[in-house]
Amino acid sequence: MQRQRLAPAKVNLFLHVGRLRSDGYHPVCSLATFADVGDVVRLTSAETMGFSIEGPFAETLAGEADNLVTRARDLLLAGRDVAPFHLTLDKRLPIAAGLGGGSSDAAAALRLIGEAIGLQDQAAAQAVARQLGADALMCLDATPVLAEGRGDDLSPPPAFPDLPAVLVNPLRASPTGPVYRAYDDAGSPGGADRPDWPAEVSSVSAVAAFLADCRNDLEAPAIGLQSAIAEVLAALAARPETLLARMSGSGATCFALCADLAERDALALALADAHGDWWVQPCRLAGYSP
């Protein structure tokens, strides 16, 4: 038996963040979608349970025998008698990149294991995902979603088209915890407000215009901790192909929206040529049709 699943990169098109609550969580309002690029999780039959990591960013996770993938596996299989298998994580996304990589990996593993053991009821996978965090829950379906509350109050967004985009990471880590602490230290200047949706967002340019009035409230504190993010945003904004440039999640990955695939590919090529030490990835961000 061998099967595999893409663990797609999650991109926050906007991320509005409120003040830290007494329960230790920040309320958020975010429109998240998923790219057609990401890590890959593979499941193969084996004599004993196992887990390994390979891929271009495997070394950054070396020695982490207990990560979200193995935690997801162990929680889902608790109390179940199943044939052993081996999970392999092909790590293709940068680490601490604001792309929900670990959560998406865990969600892909839950899907693969569920298929392998014939688990029909998705409630078990959803319960495990909730234990792993808000991002893991939305990554289970990997479809565009409006996330509110702690990030696990999920609802369908308004309709919007697929978005040609370029993801850029300066290959500098931007861990979530320090970014949120810097946001708190700055007085939590944002808020978890839901933006007013336009009557129609039927084109990429209309999406970009709408998003221009939104924010990523973690962008400023992330830049304060990692100045390379500002360099990426400036490089994206300077290009004529860019309709909108913004940081995703807590960084350090930023994205640019482009009018079409030709503009996207031209932007990716120009950035890769000018910044050979950056991770540059053209992609398509999934749109939503009710």
Secondary structure per residue as TSV (DSSP state, phi and psi in degrees):
chain	resnum	aa	ss	phi	psi
A	1	M	-	360.0	130.0
A	2	Q	E	-147.1	131.9
A	3	R	E	-149.2	157.9
A	4	Q	E	-144.3	163.1
A	5	R	E	-149.3	138.0
A	6	L	E	-72.1	134.9
A	7	A	E	-105.1	89.3
A	8	P	E	-69.0	149.1
A	9	A	E	-64.7	133.6
A	10	K	E	-95.4	131.5
A	11	V	E	-122.0	126.2
A	12	N	E	-86.5	108.0
A	13	L	E	-68.6	-34.0
A	14	F	E	-145.7	156.8
A	15	L	E	-145.5	100.3
A	16	H	E	-97.7	128.8
A	17	V	E	-125.2	130.2
A	18	G	-	-92.8	-175.3
A	19	R	-	-74.6	144.9
A	20	L	-	-53.9	129.0
A	21	R	-	-91.3	170.4
A	22	S	T	-65.8	-21.2
A	23	D	T	-85.2	4.1
A	24	G	S	89.4	5.2
A	25	Y	-	-113.8	151.4
A	26	H	-	-96.4	127.9
A	27	P	-	-68.0	143.6
A	28	V	E	-135.4	162.3
A	29	C	E	-138.4	118.2
A	30	S	E	-143.1	140.0
A	31	L	E	-99.7	111.4
A	32	A	E	-112.4	143.2
A	33	T	E	-139.1	178.5
A	34	F	E	-128.4	142.2
A	35	A	E	-89.5	165.3
A	36	D	E	-90.8	20.6
A	37	V	E	-130.2	157.6
A	38	G	E	168.3	-166.1
A	39	D	E	-77.5	169.4
A	40	V	E	-128.8	133.1
A	41	V	E	-112.1	130.9
A	42	R	E	-118.4	145.6
A	43	L	E	-126.9	126.4
A	44	T	E	-133.1	150.7
A	45	S	E	-63.0	148.0
A	46	A	-	-154.2	166.1
A	47	E	S	-78.1	-29.2
A	48	T	S	-137.5	157.4
A	49	M	-	-62.7	137.5
A	50	G	E	-153.7	167.0
A	51	F	E	-151.6	137.3
A	52	S	E	-145.5	161.3
A	53	I	E	-125.9	133.6
A	54	E	E	-137.9	-178.9
A	55	G	S	106.3	172.9
A	56	P	T	-63.6	-23.3
A	57	F	T	-114.0	22.3
A	58	A	G	-65.2	-37.2
A	59	E	G	-62.0	-30.0
A	60	T	G	-70.8	-15.8
A	61	L	G	-109.6	7.5
A	62	A	T	-56.6	133.5
A	63	G	T	87.7	-4.6
A	64	E	-	-89.6	79.8
A	65	A	-	-69.8	-26.6
A	66	D	S	-110.0	96.1
A	67	N	S	-127.0	-170.5
A	68	L	H	-64.3	-29.7
A	69	V	H	-66.7	-49.6
A	70	T	H	-70.0	-33.0
A	71	R	H	-64.9	-42.6
A	72	A	H	-60.5	-46.3
A	73	R	H	-58.3	-49.6
A	74	D	H	-67.0	-38.1
A	75	L	H	-67.8	-41.2
A	76	L	H	-69.2	-34.5
A	77	L	H	-90.2	-3.5
A	78	A	T	-55.5	123.0
A	79	G	T	81.2	2.7
A	80	R	-	-106.8	139.4
A	81	D	-	-100.1	103.9
A	82	V	-	-129.1	158.7
A	83	A	-	-67.1	143.3
A	84	P	-	-67.7	154.8
A	85	F	E	-151.9	166.4
A	86	H	E	-117.0	132.0
A	87	L	E	-104.0	134.4
A	88	T	E	-122.2	127.1
A	89	L	E	-101.2	114.2
A	90	D	E	-92.0	99.5
A	91	K	-	-85.7	102.3
A	92	R	-	-108.2	-12.9
A	93	L	S	-98.3	145.6
A	94	P	-	-59.5	158.2
A	95	I	S	-89.3	147.6
A	96	A	S	50.5	52.1
A	97	A	S	-110.8	-1.9
A	98	G	S	76.7	21.9
A	99	L	S	-116.0	12.0
A	100	G	-	62.1	28.6
A	101	G	H	-56.1	-52.6
A	102	G	H	-63.5	-40.1
A	103	S	H	-66.8	-40.4
A	104	S	H	-68.0	-37.5
A	105	D	H	-59.8	-46.2
A	106	A	H	-63.0	-41.8
A	107	A	H	-64.5	-41.4
A	108	A	H	-63.5	-39.6
A	109	A	H	-63.4	-42.2
A	110	L	H	-60.0	-42.6
A	111	R	H	-63.9	-46.6
A	112	L	H	-62.0	-46.5
A	113	I	H	-64.8	-42.0
A	114	G	H	-58.2	-42.9
A	115	E	H	-65.1	-41.0
A	116	A	H	-67.0	-34.8
A	117	I	T	-99.8	4.5
A	118	G	T	71.5	34.7
A	119	L	-	-79.6	111.6
A	120	Q	-	-86.1	-34.2
A	121	D	-	-84.8	118.1
A	122	Q	T	-78.1	-7.0
A	123	A	H	-61.2	-36.1
A	124	A	H	-65.4	-44.2
A	125	A	H	-64.8	-39.2
A	126	Q	H	-64.8	-38.8
A	127	A	H	-64.9	-40.7
A	128	V	H	-65.6	-43.9
A	129	A	H	-59.1	-39.6
A	130	R	H	-61.6	-35.9
A	131	Q	H	-68.8	-26.4
A	132	L	H	-87.9	-13.9
A	133	G	-	129.5	163.3
A	134	A	H	-60.8	-39.3
A	135	D	H	-63.9	-37.9
A	136	A	H	-62.1	-37.6
A	137	L	H	-64.6	-47.0
A	138	M	H	-69.9	-26.2
A	139	C	H	-74.4	-16.5
A	140	L	H	-58.9	-45.4
A	141	D	H	-90.2	-27.0
A	142	A	T	52.4	44.7
A	143	T	S	-122.8	156.3
A	144	P	-	-54.0	140.5
A	145	V	E	-152.1	148.4
A	146	L	E	-97.1	118.0
A	147	A	E	-107.6	128.3
A	148	E	E	-134.2	-175.8
A	149	G	E	64.3	-129.6
A	150	R	T	-78.0	-0.6
A	151	G	T	107.0	-3.8
A	152	D	T	-112.6	8.1
A	153	D	E	-92.1	95.8
A	154	L	E	-106.2	138.0
A	155	S	E	-146.1	157.6
A	156	P	-	-66.9	142.0
A	157	P	-	-84.9	172.2
A	158	P	-	-63.7	161.7
A	159	A	-	-67.0	140.9
A	160	F	B	-155.4	156.7
A	161	P	-	-81.7	168.6
A	162	D	-	-58.9	147.5
A	163	L	E	-121.5	115.3
A	164	P	E	-66.1	131.1
A	165	A	E	-149.1	162.0
A	166	V	E	-126.1	127.5
A	167	L	E	-97.1	135.5
A	168	V	E	-135.8	128.4
A	169	N	E	-128.1	131.0
A	170	P	-	-76.8	7.6
A	171	L	S	58.7	44.0
A	172	R	-	-126.5	129.9
A	173	A	-	-71.4	148.3
A	174	S	-	-137.2	77.4
A	175	P	-	-59.9	141.0
A	176	T	H	-62.4	-45.4
A	177	G	H	-55.5	-54.0
A	178	P	H	-61.1	-33.6
A	179	V	H	-66.5	-44.6
A	180	Y	H	-64.3	-38.3
A	181	R	H	-65.2	-38.7
A	182	A	H	-65.6	-35.9
A	183	Y	H	-63.5	-43.0
A	184	D	H	-64.6	-42.1
A	185	D	H	-63.9	-26.8
A	186	A	T	-82.7	1.0
A	187	G	T	93.1	13.5
A	188	S	-	48.4	64.1
A	189	P	-	-72.2	-9.3
A	190	G	-	-90.9	-150.6
A	191	G	-	-177.0	152.4
A	192	A	-	-87.0	46.3
A	193	D	-	-77.1	143.7
A	194	R	-	-90.8	124.3
A	195	P	-	-69.9	158.0
A	196	D	-	-79.2	119.3
A	197	W	-	-74.9	139.1
A	198	P	-	-69.0	162.4
A	199	A	S	-62.7	-31.6
A	200	E	-	-150.3	133.8
A	201	V	-	-129.9	71.6
A	202	S	-	-95.1	-1.6
A	203	S	S	-134.2	161.0
A	204	V	H	-62.4	-39.8
A	205	S	H	-63.9	-35.0
A	206	A	H	-68.9	-38.8
A	207	V	H	-62.2	-45.3
A	208	A	H	-62.5	-39.5
A	209	A	H	-65.1	-42.1
A	210	F	H	-63.5	-46.7
A	211	L	H	-66.2	-25.1
A	212	A	H	-61.5	-25.1
A	213	D	T	-90.6	0.7
A	214	C	-	-102.8	-174.0
A	215	R	-	-145.7	165.9
A	216	N	B	-118.4	105.2
A	217	D	T	-68.0	-12.8
A	218	L	T	-91.9	-3.8
A	219	E	H	-63.2	-49.0
A	220	A	H	-63.3	-49.6
A	221	P	H	-63.8	-33.8
A	222	A	H	-65.6	-41.5
A	223	I	H	-63.8	-36.8
A	224	G	H	-61.5	-28.8
A	225	L	H	-93.1	-27.3
A	226	Q	-	-140.9	95.1
A	227	S	T	-66.1	-19.8
A	228	A	H	-61.8	-24.4
A	229	I	H	-62.4	-42.0
A	230	A	H	-63.3	-35.6
A	231	E	H	-64.6	-41.0
A	232	V	H	-64.4	-47.8
A	233	L	H	-60.9	-39.5
A	234	A	H	-66.3	-40.3
A	235	A	H	-65.4	-39.5
A	236	L	H	-67.6	-45.5
A	237	A	H	-64.5	-26.5
A	238	A	T	-78.4	-12.6
A	239	R	S	-89.3	139.6
A	240	P	T	-68.3	-20.6
A	241	E	T	-75.6	-16.3
A	242	T	-	-82.9	120.9
A	243	L	S	-87.3	-34.5
A	244	L	E	-155.7	137.0
A	245	A	E	-124.2	135.2
A	246	R	E	-156.7	156.4
A	247	M	E	-82.9	147.1
A	248	S	-	-101.2	138.7
A	249	G	T	55.3	-133.2
A	250	S	T	-97.5	15.8
A	251	G	S	80.8	177.3
A	252	A	S	-95.3	3.3
A	253	T	-	-72.3	137.0
A	254	C	E	-118.8	160.5
A	255	F	E	-132.6	153.9
A	256	A	E	-124.9	135.2
A	257	L	E	-93.3	140.2
A	258	C	-	-126.5	158.0
A	259	A	S	-68.1	-34.2
A	260	D	S	-155.8	179.5
A	261	L	H	-67.0	-35.4
A	262	A	H	-64.1	-44.2
A	263	E	H	-63.4	-41.3
A	264	R	H	-59.3	-49.1
A	265	D	H	-66.2	-35.9
A	266	A	H	-65.0	-40.9
A	267	L	H	-64.8	-45.7
A	268	A	H	-61.4	-42.4
A	269	L	H	-64.1	-43.6
A	270	A	H	-63.6	-42.7
A	271	L	H	-68.4	-41.1
A	272	A	H	-63.0	-37.7
A	273	D	H	-68.2	-39.6
A	274	A	H	-82.4	-25.1
A	275	H	-	-135.5	76.6
A	276	G	T	-65.8	-15.6
A	277	D	T	-95.1	6.7
A	278	W	S	-101.7	155.8
A	279	W	E	-89.8	117.3
A	280	V	E	-123.7	124.6
A	281	Q	E	-137.9	108.9
A	282	P	E	-69.7	147.8
A	283	C	E	-159.9	177.6
A	284	R	E	-120.7	127.2
A	285	L	E	-93.6	129.3
A	286	A	-	-65.9	133.5
A	287	G	-	-87.2	-174.7
A	288	Y	B	-134.9	132.4
A	289	S	-	-126.0	115.8
A	290	P	-	-59.2	360.0
